[in-house]
Amino acid sequence: MTDERSTSVRGGTDARTRRQIALIALIAIAPIVLAWAAYHFWPRSERTNYGELLPTRAMPRITGERIGGAPGTFDTDALRGRWLVLYASGAICDRSCEEALYATRQARTLQSAERDRVLRVWLVTDAAQPEPRIAREHPDLEIARVSPAAVARLPRGSGAIYLVDPLGNMVLAWPVAPDIKALAHDLSHLLHASQIG
């Protein structure tokens, strides 16, 4: 009788032990199976940046005349060492122009302590004078008059907002009416990842 009892207790213990081992194995394997399923079956974004990644190439040199602020000549080569956010349009700043300048200002402001690494540049492509209020509303904006032919050498012409790295390479092109938070996120990501500029 005692032998039968100990055998049934041992059998019950063995079954319980097997269940516990199976449970531990299941817990250990579950994350691997879930990760594999997520990778193969759940949709994911092909890209992590909002702006269009441009082929690596140096920005064409653009020269012109500074408008407002310190007079003198403007040369993009002299601006190397900082991240540049470029926008080009005519001097009469319509709604699209105002939205683009506002978006770049907000995206730069959202960089907090890193914002001094970013210089915003408005390339004016005609002979008209920009309204003085633009300079007042955007005190950190570098404004320069350049030839339309110089802007036409940019990958999307005047149809985009560009990001140029401190080495002078074109990095991203954003739409002229961008999502401000997405633009700021791209900028933040690059500033944190880069030790230059």
Secondary structure, DSSP 8 states (H G I E B T S, - for coil): -HHHHHHHHHHHHHHHHHHHHHHHHHHHHHHHHHHHHHHHHS---S-S-SSEE--S-B----EEEE-SSS-SEEEGGGGTTSEEEEEEE-SS--HHHHHHHHHHHHHHHTTGGGGGGEEEEEEE-SSS---HHHHHH-TTEEEEEE-HHHHHTSTTTTSSEEEE-TTSBEEEEE-SS--HHHHHHHHHHHHHH----
